[in-house]
Structure formats: C-alpha cells, structure tokens
Amino acid sequence: MKKLDFILTGLLGVIFLSTTSTSTFANTKESGNNPIMQVAPVIDELSLDPGTQADKSIRVANHGDQKLNVRVYAAPYSIIKETGGSDFKTQSEYTQIYHWIKIQTPSSDFAESAHFSIEPGKAETINYRITVPESAPGGSQHACIFVETVPDDSEESSSIITVSRTAVKIFADVSGKTVKDAEITALESNSDIILGGKIFARASIENTGNVDIRPNLTLKVTSSSGETVFDNTKTAMILPENQSQMEIYWPNTPMFGIYHIIAVVSVLGKSEVIEKQIIIVPVWFVILLLLITLTIILIVCYRKRRSKMEKSLKKIAKF
C-alpha cells in the first residue's frame, strides 16, 4: 500500500514539473573577417546568338593590406545530381561555353588564362570575350570564371601555401532549337498532426528540357480565424538534365494551434497543390496527457484493490 502511494506521488510530481519547467537556449555567433578578395558580379546571365561575340567584364577588389596576385580562367559548371553540389570539372553539351571564353590579358591579348596584380585598396576590371561558334547548339550553356590567388615567391618557399579562389557563374541561353519541359516529381508537407517542429512545404522538380527553368514554390498559412500568418514564395534555377528540391519553412511556427495551409509548386504552366488542416501539439503535452492517463488508471486500480481488501477484511472480522 505504501509503495503504491509512493508511485502515485512521484507521478504527480513529474506532472507538476512538466507544467512548470522552462528551457534555456544559448545562441552563439561567430564574427568573421572581411574578405580580402571580392569579385563582382557573382552571377552573369545573358542571351547569345551563334556566330556572334559578347564582351563582358568582372571587377576584382583587393581589401587586404598586401598586393594580390591572381590568375583568371574559365571552367565548366554543372550540378552534381546525387548531392546538388557544384561540379567544375565535368564537361557536357551544356558546358561548351567555357571553351568559347577568353580572358583579356594586361597586354590586351585574349588567352585562356591571365595573371593580374592588384595593389591594396585597389580594384581591377578584367574583361573577357565569349565567341559563339556558328555550330553552337541552342539551349542553355553554363560556365564559371575563376579568380584564383597566386602565391608570391616568399609563400612558395614555405612548406604551407594558401591558395583561395572564387567564381563568377555564367548562365547563357543560346538561340536555336530549344526544349522547355519539366516534371514535378514530388510535393509534400507535414502530416495532419505534428508533434512540434516547423510547418513546411517541399517540392522536387526535374528539368527534362535543354534550357534553364525557374520553378516557384509557395507556402501560405492561415489561422483558424482566417488570418494569413505566413506567405512566402521561393524561386530556384534548375539546369537541364538536373533535379532539384525546394523547401520553405515557417520559421515562427508556434507550439500549439490549428492552421490551414496551401502549398503550390508551379513550373512552365504545370502545377500541383496541397491544401489541408494541420494540428500542432508539442511533444511535452502528449507526454503530459499520457502521464495523466497513467495516473488516473493507477488511481482507479488502487481504489478497486483497496475496496476488495476492505471487503475481505470485513468478511474475516465476521468470523
């Protein structure tokens, strides 16, 4: 009897602690240094015609306190299907443009690569030329122009050499026969009841054409009273023969509530929609209900057992 009373007291104590405890979170922020080398633009998008030339430029700034020696050159650019990461080595029919790019050297010639020296606090405008052949295929072409630091003589004599590089991504559409097509392979959101976490929408789109596509993903959340509490649209660029996943999260998703969500993904006139009600319940609340239910069951069992024992004692007392 005393042992059962002790268990019941412990459970009630846990319930009390569950309703009164708080969580403490520590946020840390690392402060980084300003970059020594800065390149602009980060992305260059253009339209090209076969048999033509396009003269473009990038700007490289030296924010350091020492002279900056750099090498500038073009490389292919694509996306790794399995990981979504960048690939600067693989060549394909969509990366031919990197062969068409020549960098203007300090002597005004055009070459596959060029070296520049930039004084501290100064910037250099570096020109490059894209020569599109007559036989260029229509559709998308992708490349990047790397700006790579070159160690000076003192660094080369050291056992440790630090080399950094940054890239300007080039996305070009070449006129000619193009195919614009895409497939929406998935659109998903939370289940009807979620135990904490964030309300989200996630879509997977595959580019089955030969030009870049830009799908849109929208997530709209309204409260039970009809008020819009979150509405956001995200746009992505997907290269030909690639598949990409897009995600939108409601960062301020509350712990409790009933919400109506609409998730829409659209690309090239195709679209899919998810519309549903979502109930948000925190994990600790579910645990609390289980503890309360367990406590009630134990109390009922205890009272039944006590009642039986009392009846047995009364029968014994009669004898």
N, C-alpha and C positions, 0 to 999 in steps of 0.2 A: 504493500500500500504506500509506504513512504517513498519507495523507489519510483512508483508511477507519478506521485505528486512532484517529485524532483524533475522528472522528464517534462511534465506539463509546464512547470515553472520555467525551465530552460527554453522551451519552445516559445513561450510568451515573451521571454527576454529577447530572443532573436528577432521576433516580430517587432518589438519596440525599437531595437537597434536599426532594423531595416527601414523604419519610417522616419528615423531621426538622424541617420548618418549622412555626411556630405563627402564629396570627393574634391581633392585638391589637385590641380594641374599646374605644372611648371612649363612655361614657354621659354625657349631659348632661341636666340637669333645671332647668327654668325655675321660679323662685319667683314666684307671682302674689300680688297684694294681695287682702285680704279684700274681698268685695263691699260696696259702700256701701249698696245696697238689697237686702233679702232678702224674698221672698214665699213664703208657705206657705198651703195645700198646693200642690204642683206639679201634681198630678192629682186631680180630684174625679170619682168615679163614683157614679151614682145611678140609681134607678128612678122613673119618673114615670107618672102616670095622666092621661088627657085631662080637662080641666075642673078641675084642681087647681092649687095653688100650693106652691112649695117655697122656704123661706127658708134661705139659706146665707151663709157669710162667708169672707173671706180675711184674712190677717194680713200687714201690710207693716211691716217694721222698718227703721229708719234707723241704720246702723252708722257713718255719717260724722260729721264734726265741724261740719257746717253744716245748716241747715234744708233739708228735702227737700220740694219741691213736686211733686205727682204728679197725673196725670189717669187715671181708671179708666173703662174702657168695654169692651163686648163686641164680638167679631168672629167671623166664621165660621172653622171649622178643618177642613181636609181634607188628604189626602196627594196629592202630585203623582205620578201613576202612572209617568211616564218616569224620574224621578230618585229617588223615595222621600222627597223633601223636604217640608217643611211649606208649606201654602198657606193664607194668612189673608185671602184676598180672594174667591175663587170661591164663589158661593152655589149650593146644590143642595137637593134634597129632604131631605138628611141634615144640613144646617146651618141649618134653620129655627129651631132653638132659640136662636140668637143674637138673634133678634127678640123672643123671649119674656123676655129677661134685662133687668132694670132695676137700676141701682145706687142705693143709698140715699145721698143727699147729706148734708152736715153739718146741714142743716135738717130732716132726717128725711123729705124727699120722695123719690120714686123717679123717676129720669131715665135717659136713655140713657147719660149720662156724668156724672162728678162729679169735683170737684177737692178735694184734701186737702193740708194742710201738716203735716209730721211733724218734730218737733224732734229734734236729735241725741241718739242713745242711746235714743230712744223708739220705740214701735210703735203702729200704728193698726189696729183691727179694722174692716174695711169689709164691710158687709152688702150682699147682693144678693138679688133675688127672681126666681124663674122662674115665670111664669104660663103654664100649658099650656092652649091652646085646646081646646074640645070637639072640633074637627075635626082635631086633631093626628094624623098618620099613625103607625101602630105601627112599631116598629123603632128603630134607632139614630139618635141625634142628637149632633152634635159642635160644640163652640164653644170659644172661649177668652176669658178676661177679661184684658185688657192693663192693666198698671200702667206708665205712661209718665211719665218725668220731664218737668217743665215748666221751661224756663229762667226765671230771675228777670230783673228789669229790667237789672241790670248785664251779664248774659250777652247779652240781646237787643241791647244797644248795641254788642256786639263783632261783628267780622266772622266769627268762628267760634263756632257754637253747638253744644254737645254734648248730644244727646238719647239716652237709653237707655230700653229697655223690657223687661219680662219678662212671661211669660204663664202663667196657670193654665189648663190644659187640662181641659175638661169633657166627659165621656163619659156619655151618658144613654141608657137603654132606656125607650122609651115603650110602655106596654101596648097591645095591639091585635093586628091581624094581622101576624105576623112570619114571616119565612122564614129558616131556618138551613140554609145549604148552602155547601159549599166544594169546591174541586178541587185535588188535589195535582198540580201540573204538572211537577215535576221533583224527583228525589232523586239525588244523586251524591256520590262520594267519590274518593279517589286511585286511580290505576291500580295494577295488581298489583305493579309495581316502580317505586319512586320514587327519584330521584337527589337526596337531601336534601330539605329543606323540612319542612312540618308535615303530620301526618295530620289530615284534616278531614272534615266532613260538611256538605253544603249542600242546602237544600230550597227550592222555590218553591211557594207556596200562593196560590190565588186565592179571594177571598171572593165567592161568587155569590149570597149572600142579602141580607137587609136589616138584619141586626144584626151587631154586632161578634163576631168569633171569636178564639179564643186557641189556636192550634196549638202542639204540643210537638215539639221535635227533640231526640233523644237520640243520643249517641255513646259507645259502650263499647269499650275497647281492652284486650285481654288479651295477655300474653306467650306465648311458645312453651311455657312451663311451666304455663300456665293461670291465672297470677296476674293479677288485674284491676289495671291500671296507670293507667287513666283512665276515668272515668264521669261524664258531665255531661249535664244536661237544660236546654234553653233554651225559654222560652215567649215568644211575641210576641202583640201585639194587631194585628189587621188589620181595617180599616174596610170597610164594604160597598162593592162595586164597585172593590176595590183588590186588587193583587197584591203580595206581599212575599216577600223572600228571607231565609232564616235560615241562619246559619253557626255552626259550632262547630269550633274548632281545639284540638288537643292542644298546649299551649304548650311542653311539655318533651319533644317528640319527639326521640329520640336519633338519632345519626348512622348507627348500624348496628342491624340487628335484623330479626326476623321476627315479625309481630304479626297477631292475629286481631281484626277489627273488626266491630261490629254498629251500623248506623245505622238509626234508626227515626224516621219522621215520622208524627204522628197528629193528626187533627182531626175532630171531630163523628162519631166512630165509624169513620172511614176511616183507613187506614194503609198505608205502604209500607216495605219493609225491604231493606237491603243488608247482606249478610254475606259476608266474603271474607278471604283472607290477603294481607298486604302485606309486601313485602321492601323494606327501606330500605338504600340503598347511597349513600355520599357521592360527589359528582362527582369529587373528587380521587382516590378509589380506582379509579374507572373509568379516569381518565386514567393512573393508575399501571399498571394492567393493560395498557392499550394501549401504553404505553412499554416495558413488559417484553416484550410480544409482539413489538413492532417490533425491540427489541434482539436477541431470540432469532433473528428472521428474518434480520437483518443479519449476526449471527454465523455462522449456517448458510450464508448466501450467501458470506460471506467465506472460510469454510473450504473450501467447494466450489471457489471460484475459485482459492484458494491451491493446493488439491490438483491442479487442472488445470494450473496454471502449473508446479508441480513436475514433473508428468509430462512436460510439454512440454520443460522444461529437461533432463530425463534423456534424452529422445529425441535432443535436439540434441547432448548430450555424447557419445552413442554414435557419432555421425557425426564 
